[in-house]
Amino acid sequence: MSPADAHGSVMFRYGTLVISTFACLAMLMPVHAQEADLRGGFGVVLPAPGAEPEAGVDAVDGAGETADLAAAGLRGVNAGEEVEALATVDRQRPVQPFAERVRAAQRRTPAGNRAVLDDTVYAGDTLRDQPRGIRLGSFLLYPELAVGIGWTDNRANDANGTPGPSYIIAPTLRLESNWSRHSLGVNFRGSYIGYGDDAVDDDPNVTTDALLQLDLSERTQLDLDARYGLSLEDRGSAESSGTGQDVHEFGAGVALRRSLGLIGAAFSGRVDSTHYTGRDGSASEGNRDNALFTAGLRVDGQTGASFQPFVEGSGFKRRYFEQCTNPTQCADRNAVGFGLRAGLTFNGGSKLSGDLSAGWRAEHLDDPRLKVLQGLTVDGSLIWSPTRLTTVTALLGTNFAPSTISGTPGSVIYSTDLRIAHGFSDALSGEVGVGYSLRDYTGIWLKEKEARATTALTWAFSSRVALQGRYTFRRFISTTPGSGYSSNTIEAGLRFRH
C-alpha cells in the first residue's frame, strides 16, 4: 500500500468520528427553543421515582400531541440497533450502552408480540440527565458526547501487548421520527481510543444503522434497514495477520410483514458485505472480502397468549470478491446454504419479555475438499425488571464466520452473557456484566475462547453532564500456542447530553 493509500485509509476510518464529534458539540450547546421535554420510554426524560409529573409537560407542541410515548410501547425500538454480545472473540468493541441494548433486545420480536415495557422499567441509566432531545420538524434528535482518559495493561490486546495510558472520544447521535403512522430511526455510535505514541494500537469503532417502517395497511408492514460497522480485528485471533486489520461491515435488508389472523408471516431479503483493510500502510487482505445474500420466511403465532411460537427458514449464497483461479494454490470458498429454527417469544407483562430458539444451519462450500460448515444454533434474549430500579438482560447467540485458513470452511461462534443495571438514585447508576464466547473451527483442531467481565458507575451531577467510570477484564484463550492473553482496562470521563 502506498503512503497516499495509507493516508486515505486513515482518513476513511476516522473521518466519520471527527464529523460526528463536532456535530455533537454543536448540538449539545443550549437550544432551548428546540427542546422537547418529553416523558415516556427510554431515551427521553423520565420523572424521578416517586416524583409527580410537572404541570404542562404533556404538550409536545401547539397541536396538543401528548408526550406519553410509552403508552404505545418502548420508545426507541424504531432505531436499527442490534444486540451486541459482551464477549466477541474476534473483534475489539466497546461495551454496548445498557439502554441501547434494552432497545435492541426489545426489537428482536415482531411488533404484535412485543411486551409494553412502560416507564417503570429501569433503562439502566441515570434519570437526572436523561436527554430531552432537539426537535427537528417531526423528528427528535438526541446528541451525546463522552470524553475521558484510561489505562490498560495490554494496549495491543495480544500476547505481547504493553501497558499505557489512553484517551477516549465517543460521540453518539440518535434520530427518531414522531409520526402518527410510519416510523424512522437512525442510530450512530462511535468511539476512538488513542494511545498517543503508537497509532497502530489505536482502536476506532463505529456502529451506525437505520430502520424505516412503513405501514402499508392495517395488516401489512414494510421494513427497510441499512447498517455500517467499523471495528478492529482481535490480533490474538487465528484470522488476524498480526499487523491489525480494520473490519468494515455493510448491510441492507427488506422485510414484508403480513398479519393473517392467528398467524403472521414475514418475507425478508438482505445482503451483508465484509471488507478488510490494512493499518499503517500494511497490505489489505482482499482475499477475505465477501458478500452474503439471504432470503427468508418467518411465521409467528398471534393468538395473544403469553408464549407465541415461531418457525423460520432461510437460504443463502456467499460470494468472495476475489475468486480462486488455481485450485492447487487456493480453495473455492463460495458457498450456498440454509438455516432452520423454531422457538418462542414470551411476554410476561410490562416487566418481562424475550425470545428463545434452536435450529440448524449448514453452509456447503463449492470446493469439495472442505467440509460443510454446519452446526446447532441457539439464540435468545431476555429483559427482566425484578424491581423498579433493577433490570437484568441476558443473551444467547450463534454466529457462523467464514475463513481463509487452510483446511477449514470457517467457524461457529457461541456466545452468552448476563448484565445487571441498578439505579441507586436518580443521579447514580451502576452496572455489572459477565460474558463468554467459544469459537470452534470446522475440520481442524482450533478453538478460541473469550471471557469478559465489566463493572461501571455513572453519576449525573447536573442535568446535562455525568461522570462515568468503567473497569473491564478480558481473558482470551486459544489452542494456538502463544496466542492467549489477558487485559485490564480502567476508564473515566465525562458524558455530555442534550
C-alpha positions as CSV (number, residue, x, y, z in Angstrom):
1,M,0.0,0.0,0.0
2,S,1.4,3.4,-1.0
3,P,1.8,6.2,1.5
4,A,-1.1,8.0,-0.2
5,D,-3.3,4.9,0.1
6,A,-2.4,4.5,3.7
7,H,-3.2,8.2,4.4
8,G,-6.6,7.7,2.6
9,S,-7.4,4.6,4.6
10,V,-6.7,6.5,7.9
11,M,-8.9,9.4,6.8
12,F,-11.7,7.0,5.8
13,R,-11.6,5.2,9.2
14,Y,-11.6,8.4,11.4
15,G,-13.5,10.9,9.3
16,T,-16.9,10.0,10.5
17,L,-15.8,10.1,14.1
18,V,-14.4,13.6,13.7
19,I,-17.5,14.9,11.9
20,S,-19.9,13.4,14.4
21,T,-17.9,14.7,17.3
22,F,-18.1,18.3,16.1
23,A,-21.8,17.7,15.3
24,C,-22.4,16.6,18.9
25,L,-20.5,19.5,20.3
26,A,-22.6,22.0,18.3
27,M,-25.9,20.4,19.3
28,L,-25.0,20.0,22.9
29,M,-25.0,23.8,23.2
30,P,-28.2,25.2,24.7
31,V,-31.0,25.2,22.1
32,H,-33.9,26.0,24.4
33,A,-36.3,26.9,21.7
34,Q,-36.0,23.4,20.2
35,E,-36.1,21.3,23.4
36,A,-38.9,18.8,23.7
37,D,-39.4,17.9,27.4
38,L,-40.8,14.5,26.7
39,R,-41.8,11.9,29.3
40,G,-42.1,8.3,28.4
41,G,-39.8,5.5,27.1
42,F,-36.1,5.2,27.1
43,G,-34.1,8.0,25.6
44,V,-36.4,10.7,26.9
45,V,-36.9,12.4,30.2
46,L,-38.5,10.3,32.9
47,P,-39.6,11.6,36.3
48,A,-37.5,10.5,39.3
49,P,-39.0,7.6,41.2
50,G,-41.9,8.8,43.2
51,A,-42.0,12.2,41.7
52,E,-45.2,13.7,40.3
53,P,-45.3,14.9,36.7
54,E,-44.9,18.6,36.3
55,A,-47.9,20.6,35.1
56,G,-47.9,21.2,31.3
57,V,-45.2,18.7,30.3
58,D,-47.7,16.6,28.3
59,A,-47.8,19.1,25.4
60,V,-45.2,18.5,22.7
61,D,-46.3,21.4,20.5
62,G,-49.2,23.7,19.8
63,A,-51.1,20.8,18.1
64,G,-51.6,19.3,21.6
65,E,-49.8,16.0,20.9
66,T,-49.2,14.0,24.1
67,A,-45.7,13.1,25.2
68,D,-46.7,9.9,26.9
69,L,-44.8,7.9,24.3
70,A,-44.5,4.8,26.5
71,A,-48.2,4.2,26.2
72,A,-47.6,2.9,22.6
73,G,-44.7,0.7,23.7
74,L,-41.0,1.0,24.3
75,R,-39.8,4.3,22.8
76,G,-36.7,3.8,20.7
77,V,-37.5,0.4,19.2
78,N,-37.6,2.1,15.8
79,A,-33.8,2.6,15.8
80,G,-32.0,0.0,13.9
81,E,-29.8,-1.1,16.8
82,E,-28.7,-4.7,17.2
83,V,-27.9,-6.6,20.4
84,E,-24.1,-7.0,20.8
85,A,-22.6,-9.8,22.9
86,L,-20.4,-8.7,25.7
87,A,-17.6,-11.1,24.7
88,T,-17.0,-11.2,20.9
89,V,-13.8,-13.4,20.4
90,D,-12.7,-11.9,17.1
91,R,-13.5,-8.2,17.5
92,Q,-12.4,-5.4,19.7
93,R,-15.6,-3.5,20.6
94,P,-16.5,-1.2,23.5
95,V,-19.3,-2.3,25.8
96,Q,-22.7,-1.6,24.3
97,P,-24.6,1.0,26.3
98,F,-27.2,-0.7,28.5
99,A,-30.2,1.4,27.4
100,E,-29.3,0.7,23.8
101,R,-29.1,-3.0,24.5
102,V,-32.5,-3.0,26.0
103,R,-34.0,-1.2,23.0
104,A,-32.3,-3.6,20.6
105,A,-33.4,-6.7,22.5
106,Q,-37.0,-5.4,22.5
107,R,-36.9,-5.0,18.7
108,R,-36.0,-8.7,18.2
109,T,-39.6,-9.8,18.4
110,P,-42.4,-8.8,15.9
111,A,-44.3,-5.6,16.8
112,G,-47.5,-7.5,17.5
113,N,-45.8,-9.7,20.1
114,R,-43.8,-7.1,22.0
115,A,-44.3,-6.5,25.6
116,V,-45.2,-3.0,26.5
117,L,-42.3,-2.0,28.8
118,D,-43.6,1.1,30.4
119,D,-41.6,3.9,32.2
120,T,-41.5,1.9,35.4
121,V,-38.9,-0.4,33.8
122,Y,-35.4,0.8,34.6
123,A,-33.4,1.6,31.5
124,G,-30.1,1.2,33.2
125,D,-29.2,4.9,33.1
126,T,-29.3,8.0,35.3
127,L,-32.6,9.9,35.3
128,R,-31.2,13.3,36.3
129,D,-29.5,13.9,32.9
130,Q,-32.0,12.0,30.7
131,P,-31.8,13.6,27.2
132,R,-34.6,16.0,26.3
133,G,-33.7,15.9,22.6
134,I,-33.8,18.5,20.0
135,R,-36.9,18.8,17.9
136,L,-36.2,18.9,14.1
137,G,-39.6,19.2,12.5
138,S,-41.3,15.8,13.1
139,F,-38.1,14.3,14.4
140,L,-36.3,14.2,17.7
141,L,-32.5,14.2,17.7
142,Y,-30.5,13.0,20.8
143,P,-26.8,14.0,20.7
144,E,-24.3,12.7,23.2
145,L,-20.6,13.0,23.7
146,A,-18.3,11.2,26.1
147,V,-14.7,12.1,26.6
148,G,-12.2,10.6,29.0
149,I,-8.9,9.0,29.9
150,G,-7.9,5.5,30.7
151,W,-5.2,3.0,31.3
152,T,-4.7,-0.6,30.2
153,D,-2.0,-3.2,30.8
154,N,-2.4,-4.5,27.2
155,R,-2.8,-1.8,24.6
156,A,-2.5,-4.2,21.5
157,N,-4.7,-6.8,23.0
158,D,-2.3,-9.6,22.2
159,A,0.3,-11.8,23.9
160,N,2.9,-9.1,23.5
161,G,0.9,-6.1,24.5
162,T,2.4,-3.3,26.6
163,P,0.7,-1.1,29.2
164,G,0.0,2.6,28.8
165,P,-2.5,5.4,29.2
166,S,-5.2,6.2,26.6
167,Y,-7.8,8.9,25.7
168,I,-11.3,8.2,24.7
169,I,-13.7,10.2,22.4
170,A,-17.2,8.7,21.9
171,P,-19.9,10.6,20.1
172,T,-23.5,9.3,19.8
173,L,-26.4,10.6,17.6
174,R,-29.9,9.1,17.7
175,L,-32.7,10.3,15.5
176,E,-36.3,9.2,15.9
177,S,-39.4,10.2,14.0
178,N,-42.6,11.2,15.8
179,W,-45.0,10.3,13.1
180,S,-48.5,9.1,13.6
181,R,-48.2,6.1,11.2
182,H,-44.8,5.3,9.7
183,S,-41.5,5.4,11.7
184,L,-37.9,6.1,11.0
185,G,-35.0,5.6,13.4
186,V,-31.3,6.3,12.8
187,N,-28.6,5.4,15.3
188,F,-24.9,6.3,15.3
189,R,-22.4,5.3,17.9
190,G,-18.7,5.9,17.5
191,S,-15.6,5.7,19.7
192,Y,-11.9,6.3,19.3
193,I,-9.4,5.0,21.8
194,G,-6.0,6.6,21.2
195,Y,-2.6,5.8,22.7
196,G,-0.7,8.8,21.5
197,D,2.8,7.3,20.8
198,D,1.6,4.3,18.8
199,A,-1.2,4.9,16.3
200,V,-1.2,1.2,15.2
201,D,-2.7,0.3,18.6
202,D,-5.4,3.0,18.3
203,D,-8.9,1.5,18.3
204,P,-11.7,3.1,16.2
205,N,-15.2,1.7,16.4
206,V,-18.3,2.8,14.5
207,T,-21.8,1.4,14.6
208,T,-24.5,3.1,12.5
209,D,-27.8,1.8,11.4
210,A,-31.3,2.8,10.3
211,L,-34.7,1.3,10.2
212,L,-37.7,2.6,8.2
213,Q,-41.1,1.0,9.0
214,L,-43.9,1.7,6.5
215,D,-47.5,0.7,7.5
216,L,-48.9,-0.2,4.1
217,S,-52.2,-1.2,5.5
218,E,-53.8,-2.2,8.8
219,R,-52.2,-5.7,8.5
220,T,-49.2,-5.1,6.3
221,Q,-45.8,-3.5,7.1
222,L,-42.7,-3.0,5.1
223,D,-39.3,-2.7,6.9
224,L,-36.2,-1.3,5.2
225,D,-32.9,-1.2,7.1
226,A,-29.3,-0.4,6.5
227,R,-26.2,-0.5,8.6
228,Y,-22.4,0.0,8.6
229,G,-19.9,-1.1,11.2
230,L,-16.2,-0.5,11.7
231,S,-14.1,-2.5,14.2
232,L,-10.6,-3.7,14.8
233,E,-9.9,-7.4,14.4
234,D,-8.5,-9.0,17.5
235,R,-4.8,-9.6,17.0
236,G,-4.9,-12.8,19.0
237,S,-7.4,-14.4,16.7
238,A,-6.1,-17.0,14.3
239,E,-7.8,-15.0,11.5
240,S,-5.6,-12.0,12.1
241,S,-2.3,-11.4,10.2
242,G,-0.9,-9.9,13.4
243,T,-0.5,-6.4,11.9
244,G,-4.0,-5.2,12.6
245,Q,-6.9,-5.2,10.3
246,D,-9.9,-2.9,10.2
247,V,-13.1,-4.7,9.5
248,H,-15.8,-2.9,7.5
249,E,-19.3,-4.4,7.6
250,F,-22.1,-3.2,5.3
251,G,-25.7,-4.5,5.3
252,A,-29.1,-3.7,3.8
253,G,-32.4,-5.6,4.1
254,V,-36.1,-5.5,3.3
255,A,-38.9,-7.4,5.1
256,L,-42.6,-7.6,4.2
257,R,-44.7,-8.4,7.2
258,R,-48.4,-9.5,7.0
259,S,-50.9,-10.4,9.7
260,L,-53.1,-13.4,8.7
261,G,-55.3,-13.6,11.7
262,L,-53.9,-16.1,14.2
263,I,-50.5,-16.1,12.5
264,G,-48.2,-13.5,11.0
265,A,-45.7,-14.0,8.1
266,A,-42.6,-12.1,7.2
267,F,-40.7,-12.4,3.9
268,S,-37.2,-11.0,4.0
269,G,-34.1,-10.5,1.9
270,R,-30.8,-8.9,2.8
271,V,-27.2,-8.6,1.7
272,D,-24.3,-8.3,4.1
273,S,-20.8,-7.5,2.9
274,T,-17.5,-7.7,4.9
275,H,-14.2,-6.0,3.8
276,Y,-10.8,-5.9,5.5
277,T,-8.2,-3.1,5.2
278,G,-4.7,-3.0,6.5
279,R,-3.5,-0.5,9.0
280,D,-0.4,1.8,8.9
281,G,0.4,1.0,5.3
282,S,0.2,-2.8,5.7
283,A,-1.4,-4.8,2.9
284,S,-5.1,-5.4,3.0
285,E,-6.5,-8.9,2.9
286,G,-8.7,-8.6,-0.1
287,N,-9.0,-12.4,-0.5
288,R,-11.2,-12.4,2.6
289,D,-13.7,-9.8,1.3
290,N,-17.1,-11.5,0.8
291,A,-20.8,-10.8,0.5
292,L,-23.7,-12.9,1.8
293,F,-27.1,-12.9,0.2
294,T,-30.0,-14.2,2.3
295,A,-33.7,-14.8,1.7
296,G,-36.0,-16.0,4.5
297,L,-39.6,-16.7,5.7
298,R,-40.7,-16.4,9.3
299,V,-44.2,-17.4,10.6
300,D,-45.3,-16.2,14.1
301,G,-48.2,-17.1,16.2
302,Q,-50.5,-14.2,17.1
303,T,-53.0,-15.7,19.5
304,G,-52.5,-13.1,22.2
305,A,-51.0,-15.8,24.6
306,S,-48.0,-15.1,26.8
307,F,-45.9,-17.6,24.8
308,Q,-46.0,-17.3,21.0
309,P,-44.3,-19.9,18.8
310,F,-42.5,-19.1,15.6
311,V,-40.6,-21.0,12.8
312,E,-38.1,-19.6,10.4
313,G,-36.3,-20.8,7.3
314,S,-33.7,-19.2,5.2
315,G,-31.5,-19.9,2.2
316,F,-28.3,-18.0,1.4
317,K,-25.4,-17.7,-1.0
318,R,-21.9,-16.5,-0.2
319,R,-19.6,-15.0,-2.8
320,Y,-16.0,-13.8,-2.5
321,F,-14.9,-10.7,-4.4
322,E,-11.5,-12.4,-5.3
323,Q,-12.2,-15.7,-7.0
324,C,-9.9,-18.7,-6.8
325,T,-8.4,-19.3,-10.3
326,N,-5.9,-22.0,-9.4
327,P,-7.3,-24.9,-7.3
328,T,-3.8,-26.1,-6.5
329,Q,-3.0,-22.9,-4.7
330,C,-6.3,-21.9,-3.1
331,A,-9.8,-23.1,-2.3
332,D,-13.0,-22.1,-3.9
333,R,-14.8,-20.8,-0.8
334,N,-18.0,-19.6,-2.5
335,A,-20.9,-21.4,-0.8
336,V,-24.7,-22.0,-0.6
337,G,-26.6,-23.0,2.5
338,F,-29.7,-23.0,4.5
339,G,-30.9,-22.3,8.1
340,L,-33.9,-23.6,10.0
341,R,-35.0,-22.7,13.5
342,A,-38.1,-22.7,15.8
343,G,-38.7,-21.0,19.1
344,L,-40.9,-18.9,21.3
345,T,-41.3,-15.3,22.0
346,F,-42.7,-14.5,25.5
347,N,-44.5,-11.6,27.0
348,G,-44.9,-11.8,30.8
349,G,-46.3,-8.4,31.2
350,S,-44.8,-5.0,31.5
351,K,-41.6,-6.2,33.1
352,L,-40.6,-9.4,31.2
353,S,-40.1,-10.1,27.6
354,G,-37.7,-12.1,25.4
355,D,-37.3,-14.9,22.9
356,L,-35.6,-18.3,22.7
357,S,-35.0,-20.5,19.6
358,A,-33.0,-23.5,18.4
359,G,-32.2,-24.7,15.0
360,W,-29.6,-25.9,12.4
361,R,-27.5,-24.1,9.8
362,A,-25.4,-25.6,7.1
363,E,-23.1,-23.9,4.6
364,H,-21.8,-26.0,1.6
365,L,-18.6,-24.7,0.0
366,D,-18.0,-25.1,-3.7
367,D,-14.6,-26.7,-3.0
368,P,-15.3,-30.4,-2.2
369,R,-12.1,-30.7,-0.3
370,L,-13.6,-28.6,2.5
371,K,-16.1,-29.9,5.0
372,V,-19.6,-28.5,5.4
373,L,-19.7,-25.6,7.9
374,Q,-22.7,-26.6,9.9
375,G,-24.0,-26.8,13.5
376,L,-26.7,-26.3,16.1
377,T,-27.9,-22.7,16.5
378,V,-29.2,-21.4,19.9
379,D,-30.4,-17.8,20.1
380,G,-32.3,-15.9,22.7
381,S,-32.6,-12.7,24.7
382,L,-34.3,-11.7,28.0
383,I,-35.3,-8.4,29.5
384,W,-36.4,-8.8,33.2
385,S,-37.2,-6.0,35.6
386,P,-37.5,-7.6,39.1
387,T,-37.8,-4.2,40.8
388,R,-38.4,-0.7,39.6
389,L,-34.7,0.2,39.8
390,T,-33.2,-3.1,38.6
391,T,-33.1,-4.5,35.1
392,V,-31.5,-7.8,34.0
393,T,-30.7,-8.7,30.4
394,A,-29.3,-12.0,29.1
395,L,-28.2,-13.1,25.6
396,L,-27.6,-16.3,23.8
397,G,-26.2,-16.1,20.3
398,T,-24.8,-18.2,17.4
399,N,-22.8,-16.8,14.5
400,F,-21.2,-18.5,11.6
401,A,-17.9,-17.0,10.3
402,P,-16.2,-17.9,7.0
403,S,-12.4,-18.4,7.0
404,T,-9.5,-18.4,4.6
405,I,-7.4,-20.6,7.0
406,S,-6.2,-23.7,5.2
407,G,-8.2,-26.8,5.8
408,T,-11.3,-25.2,7.3
409,P,-14.5,-23.8,5.8
410,G,-15.0,-21.5,8.8
411,S,-16.1,-21.4,12.4
412,V,-19.1,-21.5,14.7
413,I,-19.2,-18.9,17.5
414,Y,-21.4,-19.4,20.5
415,S,-21.8,-16.5,23.0
416,T,-23.7,-15.8,26.2
417,D,-23.8,-13.0,28.7
418,L,-25.6,-11.5,31.6
419,R,-25.8,-7.8,32.5
420,I,-27.5,-6.2,35.5
421,A,-28.1,-2.5,36.0
422,H,-29.4,-0.8,39.2
423,G,-30.3,2.7,40.0
424,F,-29.2,3.8,43.4
425,S,-30.8,7.2,42.9
426,D,-31.9,9.4,40.1
427,A,-28.3,10.6,39.8
428,L,-26.3,7.4,40.4
429,S,-26.5,4.2,38.4
430,G,-24.4,1.0,38.5
431,E,-23.9,-2.0,36.2
432,V,-22.1,-5.4,36.3
433,G,-21.8,-7.9,33.5
434,V,-20.1,-11.2,32.5
435,G,-19.8,-12.8,29.1
436,Y,-18.3,-15.8,27.4
437,S,-17.8,-16.8,23.8
438,L,-16.5,-20.0,22.2
439,R,-15.2,-20.2,18.6
440,D,-14.9,-23.7,17.1
441,Y,-13.3,-24.2,13.7
442,T,-14.6,-27.0,11.5
443,G,-12.2,-29.5,10.0
444,I,-9.2,-28.5,12.1
445,W,-8.2,-28.5,15.8
446,L,-8.6,-24.8,16.6
447,K,-10.7,-23.3,19.3
448,E,-10.8,-19.8,20.7
449,K,-12.4,-18.7,23.9
450,E,-13.0,-15.3,25.5
451,A,-14.3,-14.3,28.9
452,R,-15.1,-10.7,29.8
453,A,-16.3,-9.0,33.0
454,T,-17.2,-5.4,33.4
455,T,-18.5,-3.0,36.0
456,A,-19.4,0.6,35.7
457,L,-20.8,3.6,37.7
458,T,-22.4,6.8,36.4
459,W,-23.0,9.9,38.5
460,A,-25.1,12.7,36.9
461,F,-24.1,15.8,38.8
462,S,-26.2,18.1,36.6
463,S,-29.0,17.9,34.1
464,R,-26.5,17.8,31.2
465,V,-23.3,16.3,32.5
466,A,-22.4,13.0,34.1
467,L,-19.2,11.4,35.5
468,Q,-18.6,7.9,34.3
469,G,-16.1,5.1,35.3
470,R,-15.7,1.6,34.0
471,Y,-13.4,-1.4,34.7
472,T,-13.2,-4.2,32.2
473,F,-11.3,-7.5,32.4
474,R,-10.8,-9.6,29.3
475,R,-9.2,-13.1,29.0
476,F,-8.5,-14.7,25.6
477,I,-7.5,-18.4,25.3
478,S,-6.6,-20.2,22.1
479,T,-5.4,-23.7,21.1
480,T,-2.7,-21.9,19.0
481,P,0.4,-21.7,21.3
482,G,1.4,-18.3,22.4
483,S,-1.9,-16.6,21.4
484,G,-3.6,-16.3,24.7
485,Y,-3.6,-13.0,26.7
486,S,-5.5,-11.1,29.3
487,S,-6.1,-7.4,29.8
488,N,-7.3,-5.0,32.5
489,T,-8.7,-1.6,31.5
490,I,-9.8,1.3,33.6
491,E,-11.7,4.3,32.0
492,A,-13.1,7.5,33.5
493,G,-14.6,10.6,31.9
494,L,-17.5,13.0,31.3
495,R,-20.7,12.4,29.4
496,F,-22.5,15.4,27.9
497,R,-26.1,15.2,26.7
498,H,-28.8,17.5,25.4
